[in-house]
Amino acid sequence: MSRVLVTGGAGFIGSHLVERLLDQGLSILVVDDLSTGRKEQVPVHPKVELVCSNVEQWLSSGTNEEFGEAYHLAAAVGVRKVVEDPFGTIINNVMETAGLLRYLAKSSTPTLLASTSEVYGVGHGRPFQETDDSVYGPTTVARWSYAHSKAVDEHLAFALEQELPSVVVRFFNTVGPRQRGDWGMVLPRFVQAALANAPIEVHGDGNQKRCFADVRDIVDSLPRLLRSPDARGLPVNLGHDESITILQLAELVRDVLNSESSIQVLPYTEVWGRGFQDLQERIPDLNRARNLVGLPPSRPLTETIQDLADCIRTEDSK
């Protein structure tokens, strides 16, 4: 196989994916602007090349390489980043994706597009199925700019279906080692606070239900989905379907890490300002993924919490 392209390969999910592809003996080109990724997370290996650039700049450099596969994971991520820079979120997610998909379509490169459970918006399906309608909050609320932009990304991929063999993966709360809480990700925020015996901040009423899947379980399914002919042209939910409330998650983190942290429940208005909207439940229907490629047994959340804590301790000691 020709080289594999991984955009966002220095990021949280991307770096784990690069390791899996490397284990398969593949040569990989990583394109990442390091805005949220980190250079040290990319394996130092003769078969791995890192280009420190955003996708648009890389394409403008005159590249004409054809790839055996492509995984497009580069995107603006994190609630805080989205709320603080909705314009940049839209431009980054839509314009760069459009350029990349157009480039890959020229050589009909099998492509996996990373999407998100956010595309379901305030949807009414419980659990969410890939065929559900998407219902968003008003465009005046910045929080929905990410959902809109990723939905447009999906439309772009499906619009190129004749030229571009692709699959869209909708991630549901992927967590684990290397994830950071800088941009609002809930589990690393909780773990960092617990390790410091600082207050664990729960936003909202704490009764929101989420499902958390370990990144090491998730990335194993990505190449298999891309290489499955039956997955072509489809959106596929990927995650774990056992839910936990955010307040229960805070308590679990404190217990697993033997922390003395208190738990503080803060209203959304105090954290994000007026008009912030969130879902009370976000639970995936995983039947499509199971039917297409099967799903491995999920690591216990307690194991993920401990491994994430070990990773944060190691980073902090450097």
Summary of the structure (lengths in Angstrom):
residues: 318
radius of gyration: 18.9
end to end distance: 37.8
largest distance: 56.6
contacts: 1053
relative contact order: 0.13
helix: 41%
strand: 18%
